């Protein structure tokens, strides 16, 4: 989808059409979630700090994210995908891979299928979608990016190298700033230069990863579209408008995150056994190099993670929160933090739980499903777990709880 969140806001608010719309970054420390193409002209992009977006585009319209609305529209788009093929691998709310091998004949060819997909999404949602078609996932992904906005680019097998060769090596999956700089020291700046590089030299520098990168540079990518993949993790995080160190505020944030994770896990029919705490310190250390030419360097704030495995998988928000708070206490930080996050991994289906022979089975959480049922009937935020001091709840936490 093209500038998905921003495009939805422009669709729903006609007065915003043609104006630079920036979703997210409404607080002092917010981050841009999406930028309309009018805003991108000024250099605004996703994941950019809000203060930088305001410097670049002071006339921009900054809007708070409405993830529930965006999720509803995403479901409409994915329903169109399901009309084309059942082989769908979601990547995000606004992106997915589709294996159309078995559907091409039904539409009379690749291009008629792709055009039908674009037309149906437009008719159903009044939004533009860019489509890239190729023999591999990476080729299709790059083709989609090159075709934006509202594009359609088909790369048949015989044209793969023609498309890939002149592109910067950073276009390859998994080549970030650090690896990109390392390759540049060997004179590798384009995909063609990587494809022609000596494999033995590259293997000495990168190990087994060298073979994967060389294959991708040649247009070879064996990864299939996986349509029935279970989620690997569930996570929630927030950046505070002001650095915090008070344990009450930390506890309130971890409570909100843990309950949100538990609600999502229960809804999807899963449990998890690994709780991870994510902490970003508030004191800046140096700058991160730009990802692409023309971008500004960004400040670096140290990121800490700690995790703990549970004896049994859980979907209980209270247990997730208690574990995350224990990890926080063990950190014993002496400086404030700007971000807190919690995630639950080691995901397994609720009906596939493996019982332990010598460990008593913990009784199931009956409170969580009861809270879900109440909220489903009466609305978000009508009931929630208490925190020690309601005054510690930040505006961001209130929003997450549905207030």
TIPA-718733 format. One record per residue (C-alpha): residue in one letter; x, y, z. Coordinates in steps of 0.1 Angstrom, whole numbers, plus 5000, padded with zeros to 4 digits. Example, Ala and Ser with C-alpha at 12.3 -4.5 7.8 and 13.67 -1.06 7.14 Angstrom:
// residues 2
A512349555078
S513749895071
//
This chain:
// residues 403
X500050005000
X501250354992
X501950575023
X499150365039
X498350545072
X498650885056
X496650785026
X493750665048
X493650995066
X493651185033
X490850965020
X488751015052
X489551385054
X489351545019
X490651875031
X494051695037
X494451585001
X497451744984
X498851855018
X501951705035
X500351465061
X502551305087
X501051025109
X502750985143
X505351215159
X502651415176
X504551425209
X507951575215
X509651235212
X507251075187
X508450895156
X506950925121
X504750625113
X503850725078
X504351025055
X502351125025
X504151174992
X503651544996
X505551525029
X508251305014
X509151584990
X510551765021
X512651465031
X510251325058
X510250945060
X508950675082
X510850605115
X512250965115
X512151145148
X509351385151
X511451695159
X513451635126
X510151595106
X508951935120
X512252095110
X512051965075
X508352025070
X507052295095
X503752325074
X503051955077
X499851825092
X500751595121
X498151345131
X497951075159
X497950715147
X494650535147
X495850175145
X492450025150
X491150205119
X494250115099
X493849755109
X490249745097
X491349885063
X494149635062
X491649355067
X489649485037
X492849485016
X493749135027
X490249015018
X491049124982
X494248934983
X492348624993
X490148664961
X493348634940
X495148344958
X494948164992
X498848164993
X499348495013
X502248575036
X501448905055
X504549125062
X502749415079
X499449595079
X500249745045
X502349475028
X502149105019
X503648844995
X501248654973
X502148334955
X500148364923
X501448044905
X498147874906
X496048174899
X497648314867
X495648094844
X492348214860
X493048574851
X494548514816
X498148604825
X500448784850
X499549144840
X495749094839
X495948944874
X498049234887
X495749494871
X492749314886
X494349324921
X495049694918
X491549774905
X489849564932
X491749734960
X491050074946
X487249994942
X487049844977
X489050094997
X489550404975
X493350364981
X496250304958
X498449984959
X501749924942
X502349574928
X505649414920
X505749074903
X508848854900
X510048494901
X511348544937
X510248724969
X513248964968
X512749054931
X509049114937
X509749334967
X512349544949
X510049574918
X507249694941
X509449964956
X510750084923
X507150114909
X505850334937
X503550524939
X500550344924
X502850134903
X502849794886
X506249644876
X506549294863
X510149144861
X510148814842
X513048574849
X515148694819
X515049054832
X516048994868
X519749074864
X518949374841
X516949514870
X519249414899
X522649494885
X522749874886
X520949904920
X522849994953
X523849684973
X521749825002
X518749704982
X519449344991
X517649195020
X519749205051
X522349455040
X522249735066
X524550025072
X527249825089
X527449555063
X526949815035
X530050005048
X532049675050
X531149585014
X532049935003
X535549895016
X535949614991
X534649834963
X531249674963
X528649934959
X526249784933
X524549454932
X526449374900
X529749424918
X528649194946
X527448924921
X530848924904
X532948934936
X535348654945
X533248404966
X536348284986
X537348634996
X533848725006
X533448405027
X536648485046
X535148815056
X531448725061
X531448345067
X528448135056
X526448455050
X528548525019
X526848245000
X523348385007
X524348734997
X525948614965
X522848414956
X520548714962
X522748934941
X522348684912
X518648694916
X518348354933
X516048334963
X514647994973
X512448125001
X508748034995
X505648235003
X504548085037
X500848135041
X500247955074
X503148085095
X502548135132
X503648465147
X507048465162
X506448725189
X504048985202
X505349325214
X504349665227
X506549965234
X506350345239
X508650635239
X508050885268
X507651255263
X510151295292
X512651045304
X511450845334
X513150665363
X510350645388
X509450285395
X505750365397
X505750505361
X507750205349
X505349965365
X502350145349
X503950135315
X504849765319
X501249695330
X499749865300
X502149685276
X501749345292
X497949365292
X497949475255
X500149175246
X498048935266
X494849065250
X496249015215
X497748665222
X494448545237
X492548685207
X494748495183
X494648165203
X498348155213
X500548155244
X504248245248
X506948135272
X509748395268
X509248755282
X511649025269
X512149365284
X513449645261
X514949965275
X516350265257
X518450485279
X517850865279
X521450975275
X522651015239
X525850845228
X527150945194
X525250935160
X524150665137
X525250695101
X522550765075
X520950465059
X520850625024
X522450915007
X520851245015
X519551135049
X520751295082
X522651115109
X520451015139
X521351025176
X522150685192
X520650605225
X521850275241
X519349995239
X519249715266
X517349395264
X516749125291
X514648815288
X513448525309
X511948195299
X508848075318
X508247715328
X504947705311
X503647915282
X501248195292
X498648445280
X498248595314
X498948975314
X499648975352
X502448715348
X503948885318
X503949215337
X505449065369
X508248905349
X509049225330
X509149415363
X511549165378
X513849215348
X513649585353
X514549555390
X517449335381
X518849595357
X519149845386
X519550135363
X520750465377
X519850685348
X516450765333
X515050595302
X513250725272
X511650405259
X510150085275
X508949775257
X507749425264
X507549135241
X506348775244
X508048505222
X508348135221
X504848135207
X502747825205
X499047755199
X496947735230
X495747375221
X499347255216
X500547295252
X503247045263
X502746955300
X505746885322
X506046565341
X507346695375
X506047055375
X502447105388
X500347265361
X499547625368
X495747685368
X494547875336
X494148245338
X490348305341
X490548675347
X492048765313
X489248605292
X486648765315
X488249115309
X488249045271
X484548955272
X483649265291
X485649495268
X484149325237
X480649395250
X481049735266
X484149885248
X487849935254
X488950085287
X485750005307
X487749775329
X491449715335
X493949605360
X494849865387
X498250025392
X499650145425
X499350515417
X496950625390
X498950955388
X501850765373
X499850685341
X501150895312
X498951015283
X500450755261
X499550475285
X495950605288
X495650595250
X497050235250
X494450135276
X491650275255
X490750575277
//
